[in-house]
């Protein structure tokens, strides 16, 4: 599995977090994705928070529990 940047310097984990996709985030973390990766100061938590603004609160909370 590639762990490097895929989309504009973003990782698969960053994209999954922005999409608030709990299932993909869990799979990526289980596969060893780096939760502490950052690009330009943006961390996984920031990606989750910004992505979560487009999702119901329950989905965002589930995602944040993984982190």
Beta strands, then each sheet from edge to edge (+ up, - down):
end
